Amino acid sequence: MKIVLLQDNHFSTEDLEKDIRAWVDYYNNERYHESLNNLTPADIYFGRAEQRLRERADIKRKTMEERKRIYQQQKEAS
């Protein structure tokens, strides 16, 4: 956070506070944390972890099925 905040010039404490709030919001709600199984702290805190992991598993399964289907079509076309 220190590096991010020092990159900009803050001419008032309000500007600095606004940037700190934005950074904390990003860190807690958008940035995935490897130590949290690539979830956000908000996902863990609000009990959305299992739901997010199920959604990802479904997306992965559908992606793999689609890739397999495309591969089979290409194989049959050759």
PDB file with SEQRES, HELIX, SHEET and CRYST1 records, atoms N, CA, C and O in Angstrom:
SEQRES   1 A   78  MET LYS ILE VAL LEU LEU GLN ASP ASN HIS PHE SER THR          
SEQRES   2 A   78  GLU ASP LEU GLU LYS ASP ILE ARG ALA TRP VAL ASP TYR          
SEQRES   3 A   78  TYR ASN ASN GLU ARG TYR HIS GLU SER LEU ASN ASN LEU          
SEQRES   4 A   78  THR PRO ALA ASP ILE TYR PHE GLY ARG ALA GLU GLN ARG          
SEQRES   5 A   78  LEU ARG GLU ARG ALA ASP ILE LYS ARG LYS THR MET GLU          
SEQRES   6 A   78  GLU ARG LYS ARG ILE TYR GLN GLN GLN LYS GLU ALA SER          
HELIX    1 AA1 LYS A    2  LEU A    6  1                                   5    
HELIX    2 AA2 THR A   13  ASN A   29  1                                  17    
HELIX    3 AA3 GLU A   34  LEU A   36  5                                   3    
HELIX    4 AA4 PRO A   41  TYR A   45  1                                   5    
HELIX    5 AA5 ALA A   49  ALA A   77  1                                  29    
CRYST1    1.000    1.000    1.000  90.00  90.00  90.00 P 1           1          
ATOM      1  N   MET A   1       0.834  -1.185   0.000  1.00  0.00           N  
ATOM      2  CA  MET A   1       0.000   0.000   0.000  1.00  0.00           C  
ATOM      3  C   MET A   1       0.879   1.249   0.000  1.00  0.00           C  
ATOM      4  O   MET A   1       0.578   2.228  -0.683  1.00  0.00           O  
ATOM      5  N   LYS A   2       1.938   1.208   0.751  1.00  0.00           N  
ATOM      6  CA  LYS A   2       2.819   2.369   0.845  1.00  0.00           C  
ATOM      7  C   LYS A   2       3.350   2.774  -0.519  1.00  0.00           C  
ATOM      8  O   LYS A   2       3.355   3.957  -0.860  1.00  0.00           O  
ATOM      9  N   ILE A   3       3.794   1.806  -1.295  1.00  0.00           N  
ATOM     10  CA  ILE A   3       4.339   2.096  -2.625  1.00  0.00           C  
ATOM     11  C   ILE A   3       3.263   2.691  -3.525  1.00  0.00           C  
ATOM     12  O   ILE A   3       3.507   3.667  -4.234  1.00  0.00           O  
ATOM     13  N   VAL A   4       2.083   2.105  -3.495  1.00  0.00           N  
ATOM     14  CA  VAL A   4       0.978   2.595  -4.336  1.00  0.00           C  
ATOM     15  C   VAL A   4       0.625   4.028  -3.976  1.00  0.00           C  
ATOM     16  O   VAL A   4       0.435   4.863  -4.860  1.00  0.00           O  
ATOM     17  N   LEU A   5       0.537   4.315  -2.699  1.00  0.00           N  
ATOM     18  CA  LEU A   5       0.131   5.653  -2.269  1.00  0.00           C  
ATOM     19  C   LEU A   5       1.225   6.694  -2.489  1.00  0.00           C  
ATOM     20  O   LEU A   5       0.928   7.869  -2.704  1.00  0.00           O  
ATOM     21  N   LEU A   6       2.476   6.277  -2.437  1.00  0.00           N  
ATOM     22  CA  LEU A   6       3.568   7.231  -2.638  1.00  0.00           C  
ATOM     23  C   LEU A   6       3.767   7.594  -4.107  1.00  0.00           C  
ATOM     24  O   LEU A   6       4.479   8.550  -4.413  1.00  0.00           O  
ATOM     25  N   GLN A   7       3.152   6.851  -5.011  1.00  0.00           N  
ATOM     26  CA  GLN A   7       3.291   7.138  -6.437  1.00  0.00           C  
ATOM     27  C   GLN A   7       2.569   8.418  -6.838  1.00  0.00           C  
ATOM     28  O   GLN A   7       2.938   9.051  -7.828  1.00  0.00           O  
ATOM     29  N   ASP A   8       1.565   8.800  -6.095  1.00  0.00           N  
ATOM     30  CA  ASP A   8       0.797  10.011  -6.403  1.00  0.00           C  
ATOM     31  C   ASP A   8       1.119  11.105  -5.394  1.00  0.00           C  
ATOM     32  O   ASP A   8       1.471  10.832  -4.246  1.00  0.00           O  
ATOM     33  N   ASN A   9       0.990  12.339  -5.845  1.00  0.00           N  
ATOM     34  CA  ASN A   9       1.116  13.477  -4.937  1.00  0.00           C  
ATOM     35  C   ASN A   9      -0.254  13.761  -4.337  1.00  0.00           C  
ATOM     36  O   ASN A   9      -1.247  13.880  -5.054  1.00  0.00           O  
ATOM     37  N   HIS A  10      -0.292  13.866  -3.029  1.00  0.00           N  
ATOM     38  CA  HIS A  10      -1.533  14.181  -2.333  1.00  0.00           C  
ATOM     39  C   HIS A  10      -1.378  15.574  -1.737  1.00  0.00           C  
ATOM     40  O   HIS A  10      -0.548  15.807  -0.859  1.00  0.00           O  
ATOM     41  N   PHE A  11      -2.194  16.487  -2.237  1.00  0.00           N  
ATOM     42  CA  PHE A  11      -2.084  17.877  -1.816  1.00  0.00           C  
ATOM     43  C   PHE A  11      -2.987  18.208  -0.632  1.00  0.00           C  
ATOM     44  O   PHE A  11      -2.942  19.313  -0.091  1.00  0.00           O  
ATOM     45  N   SER A  12      -3.805  17.239  -0.239  1.00  0.00           N  
ATOM     46  CA  SER A  12      -4.645  17.441   0.944  1.00  0.00           C  
ATOM     47  C   SER A  12      -4.839  16.097   1.635  1.00  0.00           C  
ATOM     48  O   SER A  12      -4.676  15.040   1.026  1.00  0.00           O  
ATOM     49  N   THR A  13      -5.181  16.155   2.888  1.00  0.00           N  
ATOM     50  CA  THR A  13      -5.424  14.906   3.627  1.00  0.00           C  
ATOM     51  C   THR A  13      -6.658  14.190   3.090  1.00  0.00           C  
ATOM     52  O   THR A  13      -6.748  12.965   3.159  1.00  0.00           O  
ATOM     53  N   GLU A  14      -7.611  14.956   2.554  1.00  0.00           N  
ATOM     54  CA  GLU A  14      -8.805  14.339   1.981  1.00  0.00           C  
ATOM     55  C   GLU A  14      -8.440  13.479   0.771  1.00  0.00           C  
ATOM     56  O   GLU A  14      -8.973  12.381   0.606  1.00  0.00           O  
ATOM     57  N   ASP A  15      -7.539  13.971  -0.072  1.00  0.00           N  
ATOM     58  CA  ASP A  15      -7.088  13.187  -1.225  1.00  0.00           C  
ATOM     59  C   ASP A  15      -6.408  11.903  -0.769  1.00  0.00           C  
ATOM     60  O   ASP A  15      -6.663  10.832  -1.319  1.00  0.00           O  
ATOM     61  N   LEU A  16      -5.557  12.009   0.221  1.00  0.00           N  
ATOM     62  CA  LEU A  16      -4.854  10.843   0.752  1.00  0.00           C  
ATOM     63  C   LEU A  16      -5.835   9.853   1.353  1.00  0.00           C  
ATOM     64  O   LEU A  16      -5.731   8.654   1.097  1.00  0.00           O  
ATOM     65  N   GLU A  17      -6.780  10.327   2.141  1.00  0.00           N  
ATOM     66  CA  GLU A  17      -7.776   9.445   2.743  1.00  0.00           C  
ATOM     67  C   GLU A  17      -8.628   8.763   1.685  1.00  0.00           C  
ATOM     68  O   GLU A  17      -8.961   7.586   1.822  1.00  0.00           O  
ATOM     69  N   LYS A  18      -8.983   9.492   0.629  1.00  0.00           N  
ATOM     70  CA  LYS A  18      -9.770   8.911  -0.461  1.00  0.00           C  
ATOM     71  C   LYS A  18      -9.002   7.781  -1.136  1.00  0.00           C  
ATOM     72  O   LYS A  18      -9.570   6.727  -1.423  1.00  0.00           O  
ATOM     73  N   ASP A  19      -7.719   7.994  -1.387  1.00  0.00           N  
ATOM     74  CA  ASP A  19      -6.898   6.969  -2.022  1.00  0.00           C  
ATOM     75  C   ASP A  19      -6.699   5.755  -1.111  1.00  0.00           C  
ATOM     76  O   ASP A  19      -6.678   4.617  -1.579  1.00  0.00           O  
ATOM     77  N   ILE A  20      -6.557   6.002   0.174  1.00  0.00           N  
ATOM     78  CA  ILE A  20      -6.416   4.888   1.118  1.00  0.00           C  
ATOM     79  C   ILE A  20      -7.696   4.065   1.152  1.00  0.00           C  
ATOM     80  O   ILE A  20      -7.645   2.835   1.128  1.00  0.00           O  
ATOM     81  N   ARG A  21      -8.850   4.738   1.209  1.00  0.00           N  
ATOM     82  CA  ARG A  21     -10.131   4.013   1.202  1.00  0.00           C  
ATOM     83  C   ARG A  21     -10.290   3.193  -0.078  1.00  0.00           C  
ATOM     84  O   ARG A  21     -10.753   2.053  -0.035  1.00  0.00           O  
ATOM     85  N   ALA A  22      -9.909   3.770  -1.209  1.00  0.00           N  
ATOM     86  CA  ALA A  22     -10.016   3.051  -2.483  1.00  0.00           C  
ATOM     87  C   ALA A  22      -9.107   1.829  -2.492  1.00  0.00           C  
ATOM     88  O   ALA A  22      -9.495   0.761  -2.964  1.00  0.00           O  
ATOM     89  N   TRP A  23      -7.905   1.990  -1.971  1.00  0.00           N  
ATOM     90  CA  TRP A  23      -6.963   0.871  -1.953  1.00  0.00           C  
ATOM     91  C   TRP A  23      -7.464  -0.241  -1.034  1.00  0.00           C  
ATOM     92  O   TRP A  23      -7.402  -1.414  -1.401  1.00  0.00           O  
ATOM     93  N   VAL A  24      -7.955   0.108   0.145  1.00  0.00           N  
ATOM     94  CA  VAL A  24      -8.469  -0.886   1.091  1.00  0.00           C  
ATOM     95  C   VAL A  24      -9.677  -1.601   0.492  1.00  0.00           C  
ATOM     96  O   VAL A  24      -9.818  -2.814   0.646  1.00  0.00           O  
ATOM     97  N   ASP A  25     -10.548  -0.859  -0.191  1.00  0.00           N  
ATOM     98  CA  ASP A  25     -11.702  -1.473  -0.851  1.00  0.00           C  
ATOM     99  C   ASP A  25     -11.241  -2.472  -1.914  1.00  0.00           C  
ATOM    100  O   ASP A  25     -11.766  -3.583  -1.987  1.00  0.00           O  
ATOM    101  N   TYR A  26     -10.271  -2.086  -2.732  1.00  0.00           N  
ATOM    102  CA  TYR A  26      -9.724  -2.992  -3.751  1.00  0.00           C  
ATOM    103  C   TYR A  26      -9.126  -4.230  -3.090  1.00  0.00           C  
ATOM    104  O   TYR A  26      -9.396  -5.353  -3.515  1.00  0.00           O  
ATOM    105  N   TYR A  27      -8.317  -4.031  -2.055  1.00  0.00           N  
ATOM    106  CA  TYR A  27      -7.623  -5.124  -1.383  1.00  0.00           C  
ATOM    107  C   TYR A  27      -8.613  -6.123  -0.777  1.00  0.00           C  
ATOM    108  O   TYR A  27      -8.394  -7.332  -0.848  1.00  0.00           O  
ATOM    109  N   ASN A  28      -9.679  -5.632  -0.195  1.00  0.00           N  
ATOM    110  CA  ASN A  28     -10.640  -6.513   0.483  1.00  0.00           C  
ATOM    111  C   ASN A  28     -11.693  -7.108  -0.426  1.00  0.00           C  
ATOM    112  O   ASN A  28     -12.207  -8.190  -0.140  1.00  0.00           O  
ATOM    113  N   ASN A  29     -12.034  -6.426  -1.531  1.00  0.00           N  
ATOM    114  CA  ASN A  29     -13.170  -6.863  -2.344  1.00  0.00           C  
ATOM    115  C   ASN A  29     -12.837  -7.327  -3.750  1.00  0.00           C  
ATOM    116  O   ASN A  29     -13.648  -8.011  -4.375  1.00  0.00           O  
ATOM    117  N   GLU A  30     -11.679  -6.979  -4.260  1.00  0.00           N  
ATOM    118  CA  GLU A  30     -11.370  -7.329  -5.653  1.00  0.00           C  
ATOM    119  C   GLU A  30     -10.115  -8.184  -5.810  1.00  0.00           C  
ATOM    120  O   GLU A  30     -10.067  -9.048  -6.686  1.00  0.00           O  
ATOM    121  N   ARG A  31      -9.115  -7.960  -4.989  1.00  0.00           N  
ATOM    122  CA  ARG A  31      -7.835  -8.631  -5.139  1.00  0.00           C  
ATOM    123  C   ARG A  31      -7.922 -10.042  -4.563  1.00  0.00           C  
ATOM    124  O   ARG A  31      -8.278 -10.236  -3.401  1.00  0.00           O  
ATOM    125  N   TYR A  32      -7.589 -11.022  -5.406  1.00  0.00           N  
ATOM    126  CA  TYR A  32      -7.578 -12.405  -4.948  1.00  0.00           C  
ATOM    127  C   TYR A  32      -6.306 -12.671  -4.156  1.00  0.00           C  
ATOM    128  O   TYR A  32      -5.231 -12.200  -4.527  1.00  0.00           O  
ATOM    129  N   HIS A  33      -6.424 -13.423  -3.067  1.00  0.00           N  
ATOM    130  CA  HIS A  33      -5.304 -13.718  -2.191  1.00  0.00           C  
ATOM    131  C   HIS A  33      -4.979 -15.205  -2.296  1.00  0.00           C  
ATOM    132  O   HIS A  33      -5.820 -16.057  -2.010  1.00  0.00           O  
ATOM    133  N   GLU A  34      -3.765 -15.500  -2.705  1.00  0.00           N  
ATOM    134  CA  GLU A  34      -3.361 -16.890  -2.867  1.00  0.00           C  
ATOM    135  C   GLU A  34      -3.506 -17.669  -1.555  1.00  0.00           C  
ATOM    136  O   GLU A  34      -3.902 -18.835  -1.565  1.00  0.00           O  
ATOM    137  N   SER A  35      -3.192 -17.040  -0.452  1.00  0.00           N  
ATOM    138  CA  SER A  35      -3.284 -17.716   0.846  1.00  0.00           C  
ATOM    139  C   SER A  35      -4.733 -18.009   1.250  1.00  0.00           C  
ATOM    140  O   SER A  35      -4.977 -18.802   2.159  1.00  0.00           O  
ATOM    141  N   LEU A  36      -5.687 -17.369   0.576  1.00  0.00           N  
ATOM    142  CA  LEU A  36      -7.112 -17.609   0.845  1.00  0.00           C  
ATOM    143  C   LEU A  36      -7.748 -18.430  -0.266  1.00  0.00           C  
ATOM    144  O   LEU A  36      -8.942 -18.296  -0.534  1.00  0.00           O  
ATOM    145  N   ASN A  37      -6.951 -19.284  -0.915  1.00  0.00           N  
ATOM    146  CA  ASN A  37      -7.443 -20.137  -2.000  1.00  0.00           C  
ATOM    147  C   ASN A  37      -7.937 -19.289  -3.170  1.00  0.00           C  
ATOM    148  O   ASN A  37      -8.927 -19.622  -3.821  1.00  0.00           O  
ATOM    149  N   ASN A  38      -7.233 -18.193  -3.423  1.00  0.00           N  
ATOM    150  CA  ASN A  38      -7.567 -17.254  -4.493  1.00  0.00           C  
ATOM    151  C   ASN A  38      -8.987 -16.694  -4.377  1.00  0.00           C  
ATOM    152  O   ASN A  38      -9.710 -16.563  -5.364  1.00  0.00           O  
ATOM    153  N   LEU A  39      -9.353 -16.375  -3.156  1.00  0.00           N  
ATOM    154  CA  LEU A  39     -10.604 -15.685  -2.873  1.00  0.00           C  
ATOM    155  C   LEU A  39     -10.261 -14.323  -2.294  1.00  0.00           C  
ATOM    156  O   LEU A  39      -9.109 -14.064  -1.945  1.00  0.00           O  
ATOM    157  N   THR A  40     -11.246 -13.463  -2.191  1.00  0.00           N  
ATOM    158  CA  THR A  40     -11.030 -12.164  -1.561  1.00  0.00           C  
ATOM    159  C   THR A  40     -11.335 -12.279  -0.072  1.00  0.00           C  
ATOM    160  O   THR A  40     -12.083 -13.167   0.336  1.00  0.00           O  
ATOM    161  N   PRO A  41     -10.770 -11.400   0.743  1.00  0.00           N  
ATOM    162  CA  PRO A  41     -11.135 -11.413   2.163  1.00  0.00           C  
ATOM    163  C   PRO A  41     -12.646 -11.238   2.375  1.00  0.00           C  
ATOM    164  O   PRO A  41     -13.211 -11.820   3.301  1.00  0.00           O  
ATOM    165  N   ALA A  42     -13.288 -10.453   1.537  1.00  0.00           N  
ATOM    166  CA  ALA A  42     -14.740 -10.264   1.661  1.00  0.00           C  
ATOM    167  C   ALA A  42     -15.489 -11.571   1.403  1.00  0.00           C  
ATOM    168  O   ALA A  42     -16.484 -11.851   2.071  1.00  0.00           O  
ATOM    169  N   ASP A  43     -15.026 -12.371   0.445  1.00  0.00           N  
ATOM    170  CA  ASP A  43     -15.668 -13.668   0.196  1.00  0.00           C  
ATOM    171  C   ASP A  43     -15.618 -14.537   1.448  1.00  0.00           C  
ATOM    172  O   ASP A  43     -16.608 -15.174   1.806  1.00  0.00           O  
ATOM    173  N   ILE A  44     -14.476 -14.562   2.104  1.00  0.00           N  
ATOM    174  CA  ILE A  44     -14.325 -15.356   3.320  1.00  0.00           C  
ATOM    175  C   ILE A  44     -15.197 -14.782   4.439  1.00  0.00           C  
ATOM    176  O   ILE A  44     -15.953 -15.510   5.083  1.00  0.00           O  
ATOM    177  N   TYR A  45     -15.086 -13.493   4.659  1.00  0.00           N  
ATOM    178  CA  TYR A  45     -15.788 -12.843   5.770  1.00  0.00           C  
ATOM    179  C   TYR A  45     -17.306 -12.993   5.662  1.00  0.00           C  
ATOM    180  O   TYR A  45     -17.978 -13.268   6.656  1.00  0.00           O  
ATOM    181  N   PHE A  46     -17.844 -12.811   4.451  1.00  0.00           N  
ATOM    182  CA  PHE A  46     -19.287 -12.857   4.265  1.00  0.00           C  
ATOM    183  C   PHE A  46     -19.814 -14.258   3.941  1.00  0.00           C  
ATOM    184  O   PHE A  46     -20.991 -14.411   3.615  1.00  0.00           O  
ATOM    185  N   GLY A  47     -18.963 -15.273   4.026  1.00  0.00           N  
ATOM    186  CA  GLY A  47     -19.402 -16.656   3.848  1.00  0.00           C  
ATOM    187  C   GLY A  47     -19.688 -17.049   2.414  1.00  0.00           C  
ATOM    188  O   GLY A  47     -20.488 -17.953   2.173  1.00  0.00           O  
ATOM    189  N   ARG A  48     -19.051 -16.389   1.452  1.00  0.00           N  
ATOM    190  CA  ARG A  48     -19.282 -16.702   0.039  1.00  0.00           C  
ATOM    191  C   ARG A  48     -18.222 -17.641  -0.535  1.00  0.00           C  
ATOM    192  O   ARG A  48     -18.234 -17.919  -1.734  1.00  0.00           O  
ATOM    193  N   ALA A  49     -17.316 -18.129   0.295  1.00  0.00           N  
ATOM    194  CA  ALA A  49     -16.178 -18.912  -0.197  1.00  0.00           C  
ATOM    195  C   ALA A  49     -16.630 -20.171  -0.935  1.00  0.00           C  
ATOM    196  O   ALA A  49     -16.205 -20.411  -2.065  1.00  0.00           O  
ATOM    197  N   GLU A  50     -17.473 -20.963  -0.314  1.00  0.00           N  
ATOM    198  CA  GLU A  50     -17.909 -22.220  -0.949  1.00  0.00           C  
ATOM    199  C   GLU A  50     -18.664 -21.958  -2.249  1.00  0.00           C  
ATOM    200  O   GLU A  50     -18.478 -22.677  -3.231  1.00  0.00           O  
ATOM    201  N   GLN A  51     -19.500 -20.949  -2.257  1.00  0.00           N  
ATOM    202  CA  GLN A  51     -20.247 -20.598  -3.465  1.00  0.00           C  
ATOM    203  C   GLN A  51     -19.290 -20.214  -4.591  1.00  0.00           C  
ATOM    204  O   GLN A  51     -19.453 -20.671  -5.723  1.00  0.00           O  
ATOM    205  N   ARG A  52     -18.292 -19.379  -4.291  1.00  0.00           N  
ATOM    206  CA  ARG A  52     -17.325 -18.950  -5.302  1.00  0.00           C  
ATOM    207  C   ARG A  52     -16.532 -20.140  -5.842  1.00  0.00           C  
ATOM    208  O   ARG A  52     -16.284 -20.233  -7.044  1.00  0.00           O  
ATOM    209  N   LEU A  53     -16.135 -21.051  -4.946  1.00  0.00           N  
ATOM    210  CA  LEU A  53     -15.370 -22.217  -5.380  1.00  0.00           C  
ATOM    211  C   LEU A  53     -16.226 -23.155  -6.239  1.00  0.00           C  
ATOM    212  O   LEU A  53     -15.727 -23.745  -7.197  1.00  0.00           O  
ATOM    213  N   ARG A  54     -17.506 -23.292  -5.901  1.00  0.00           N  
ATOM    214  CA  ARG A  54     -18.414 -24.110  -6.731  1.00  0.00           C  
ATOM    215  C   ARG A  54     -18.587 -23.480  -8.110  1.00  0.00           C  
ATOM    216  O   ARG A  54     -18.565 -24.177  -9.124  1.00  0.00           O  
ATOM    217  N   GLU A  55     -18.761 -22.144  -8.142  1.00  0.00           N  
ATOM    218  CA  GLU A  55     -18.905 -21.450  -9.428  1.00  0.00           C  
ATOM    219  C   GLU A  55     -17.677 -21.678 -10.297  1.00  0.00           C  
ATOM    220  O   GLU A  55     -17.802 -21.954 -11.490  1.00  0.00           O  
ATOM    221  N   ARG A  56     -16.499 -21.565  -9.711  1.00  0.00           N  
ATOM    222  CA  ARG A  56     -15.258 -21.778 -10.466  1.00  0.00           C  
ATOM    223  C   ARG A  56     -15.156 -23.214 -10.972  1.00  0.00           C  
ATOM    224  O   ARG A  56     -14.741 -23.448 -12.107  1.00  0.00           O  
ATOM    225  N   ALA A  57     -15.536 -24.175 -10.128  1.00  0.00           N  
ATOM    226  CA  ALA A  57     -15.491 -25.578 -10.539  1.00  0.00           C  
ATOM    227  C   ALA A  57     -16.441 -25.821 -11.710  1.00  0.00           C  
ATOM    228  O   ALA A  57     -16.099 -26.548 -12.643  1.00  0.00           O  
ATOM    229  N   ASP A  58     -17.630 -25.219 -11.669  1.00  0.00           N  
ATOM    230  CA  ASP A  58     -18.588 -25.359 -12.773  1.00  0.00           C  
ATOM    231  C   ASP A  58     -18.034 -24.749 -14.061  1.00  0.00           C  
ATOM    232  O   ASP A  58     -18.152 -25.343 -15.133  1.00  0.00           O  
ATOM    233  N   ILE A  59     -17.437 -23.578 -13.956  1.00  0.00           N  
ATOM    234  CA  ILE A  59     -16.851 -22.926 -15.131  1.00  0.00           C  
ATOM    235  C   ILE A  59     -15.737 -23.791 -15.709  1.00  0.00           C  
ATOM    236  O   ILE A  59     -15.645 -23.966 -16.924  1.00  0.00           O  
ATOM    237  N   LYS A  60     -14.902 -24.326 -14.845  1.00  0.00           N  
ATOM    238  CA  LYS A  60     -13.799 -25.173 -15.305  1.00  0.00           C  
ATOM    239  C   LYS A  60     -14.331 -26.426 -15.992  1.00  0.00           C  
ATOM    240  O   LYS A  60     -13.828 -26.813 -17.047  1.00  0.00           O  
ATOM    241  N   ARG A  61     -15.347 -27.065 -15.400  1.00  0.00           N  
ATOM    242  CA  ARG A  61     -15.925 -28.271 -15.989  1.00  0.00           C  
ATOM    243  C   ARG A  61     -16.517 -27.971 -17.366  1.00  0.00           C  
ATOM    244  O   ARG A  61     -16.299 -28.724 -18.315  1.00  0.00           O  
ATOM    245  N   LYS A  62     -17.265 -26.874 -17.473  1.00  0.00           N  
ATOM    246  CA  LYS A  62     -17.869 -26.509 -18.762  1.00  0.00           C  
ATOM    247  C   LYS A  62     -16.805 -26.171 -19.796  1.00  0.00           C  
ATOM    248  O   LYS A  62     -16.945 -26.524 -20.967  1.00  0.00           O  
ATOM    249  N   THR A  63     -15.747 -25.494 -19.378  1.00  0.00           N  
ATOM    250  CA  THR A  63     -14.659 -25.158 -20.292  1.00  0.00           C  
ATOM    251  C   THR A  63     -13.985 -26.418 -20.816  1.00  0.00           C  
ATOM    252  O   THR A  63     -13.706 -26.532 -22.010  1.00  0.00           O  
ATOM    253  N   MET A  64     -13.726 -27.355 -19.923  1.00  0.00           N  
ATOM    254  CA  MET A  64     -13.077 -28.599 -20.339  1.00  0.00           C  
ATOM    255  C   MET A  64     -13.985 -29.397 -21.281  1.00  0.00           C  
ATOM    256  O   MET A  64     -13.500 -29.984 -22.249  1.00  0.00           O  
ATOM    257  N   GLU A  65     -15.280 -29.426 -21.014  1.00  0.00           N  
ATOM    258  CA  GLU A  65     -16.210 -30.122 -21.908  1.00  0.00           C  
ATOM    259  C   GLU A  65     -16.217 -29.476 -23.292  1.00  0.00           C  
ATOM    260  O   GLU A  65     -16.224 -30.174 -24.306  1.00  0.00           O  
ATOM    261  N   GLU A  66     -16.216 -28.152 -23.334  1.00  0.00           N  
ATOM    262  CA  GLU A  66     -16.207 -27.433 -24.609  1.00  0.00           C  
ATOM    263  C   GLU A  66     -14.915 -27.689 -25.377  1.00  0.00           C  
ATOM    264  O   GLU A  66     -14.947 -27.908 -26.588  1.00  0.00           O  
ATOM    265  N   ARG A  67     -13.792 -27.665 -24.690  1.00  0.00           N  
ATOM    266  CA  ARG A  67     -12.513 -27.951 -25.349  1.00  0.00           C  
ATOM    267  C   ARG A  67     -12.484 -29.365 -25.917  1.00  0.00           C  
ATOM    268  O   ARG A  67     -11.981 -29.594 -27.017  1.00  0.00           O  
ATOM    269  N   LYS A  68     -13.027 -30.306 -25.158  1.00  0.00           N  
ATOM    270  CA  LYS A  68     -13.072 -31.695 -25.619  1.00  0.00           C  
ATOM    271  C   LYS A  68     -13.955 -31.812 -26.859  1.00  0.00           C  
ATOM    272  O   LYS A  68     -13.614 -32.514 -27.811  1.00  0.00           O  
ATOM    273  N   ARG A  69     -15.090 -31.118 -26.838  1.00  0.00           N  
ATOM    274  CA  ARG A  69     -16.005 -31.149 -27.989  1.00  0.00           C  
ATOM    275  C   ARG A  69     -15.323 -30.574 -29.229  1.00  0.00           C  
ATOM    276  O   ARG A  69     -15.406 -31.155 -30.310  1.00  0.00           O  
ATOM    277  N   ILE A  70     -14.658 -29.449 -29.077  1.00  0.00           N  
ATOM    278  CA  ILE A  70     -13.954 -28.820 -30.202  1.00  0.00           C  
ATOM    279  C   ILE A  70     -12.851 -29.733 -30.719  1.00  0.00           C  
ATOM    280  O   ILE A  70     -12.676 -29.879 -31.929  1.00  0.00           O  
ATOM    281  N   TYR A  71     -12.110 -30.346 -29.805  1.00  0.00           N  
ATOM    282  CA  TYR A  71     -11.038 -31.261 -30.211  1.00  0.00           C  
ATOM    283  C   TYR A  71     -11.608 -32.433 -31.000  1.00  0.00           C  
ATOM    284  O   TYR A  71     -11.048 -32.830 -32.021  1.00  0.00           O  
ATOM    285  N   GLN A  72     -12.715 -32.982 -30.529  1.00  0.00           N  
ATOM    286  CA  GLN A  72     -13.338 -34.116 -31.233  1.00  0.00           C  
ATOM    287  C   GLN A  72     -13.810 -33.702 -32.629  1.00  0.00           C  
ATOM    288  O   GLN A  72     -13.667 -34.463 -33.586  1.00  0.00           O  
ATOM    289  N   GLN A  73     -14.371 -32.498 -32.744  1.00  0.00           N  
ATOM    290  CA  GLN A  73     -14.806 -32.012 -34.059  1.00  0.00           C  
ATOM    291  C   GLN A  73     -13.622 -31.854 -34.994  1.00  0.00           C  
ATOM    292  O   GLN A  73     -13.700 -32.237 -36.161  1.00  0.00           O  
ATOM    293  N   GLN A  74     -12.544 -31.305 -34.505  1.00  0.00           N  
ATOM    294  CA  GLN A  74     -11.340 -31.126 -35.327  1.00  0.00           C  
ATOM    295  C   GLN A  74     -10.754 -32.477 -35.713  1.00  0.00           C  
ATOM    296  O   GLN A  74     -10.275 -32.648 -36.834  1.00  0.00           O  
ATOM    297  N   LYS A  75     -10.787 -33.406 -34.826  1.00  0.00           N  
ATOM    298  CA  LYS A  75     -10.251 -34.736 -35.086  1.00  0.00           C  
ATOM    299  C   LYS A  75     -11.088 -35.441 -36.156  1.00  0.00           C  
ATOM    300  O   LYS A  75     -10.536 -36.101 -37.037  1.00  0.00           O  
ATOM    301  N   GLU A  76     -12.414 -35.305 -36.086  1.00  0.00           N  
ATOM    302  CA  GLU A  76     -13.297 -35.917 -37.075  1.00  0.00           C  
ATOM    303  C   GLU A  76     -13.176 -35.252 -38.445  1.00  0.00           C  
ATOM    304  O   GLU A  76     -13.343 -35.910 -39.472  1.00  0.00           O  
ATOM    305  N   ALA A  77     -12.887 -33.953 -38.463  1.00  0.00           N  
ATOM    306  CA  ALA A  77     -12.766 -33.219 -39.714  1.00  0.00           C  
ATOM    307  C   ALA A  77     -11.461 -33.559 -40.458  1.00  0.00           C  
ATOM    308  O   ALA A  77     -11.374 -33.366 -41.671  1.00  0.00           O  
ATOM    309  N   SER A  78     -10.460 -34.057 -39.741  1.00  0.00           N  
ATOM    310  CA  SER A  78      -9.173 -34.362 -40.376  1.00  0.00           C  
ATOM    311  C   SER A  78      -9.196 -35.661 -41.121  1.00  0.00           C  
ATOM    312  O   SER A  78      -8.187 -36.054 -41.708  1.00  0.00           O  
TER     313      SER A  78                                                      
END                                                                             
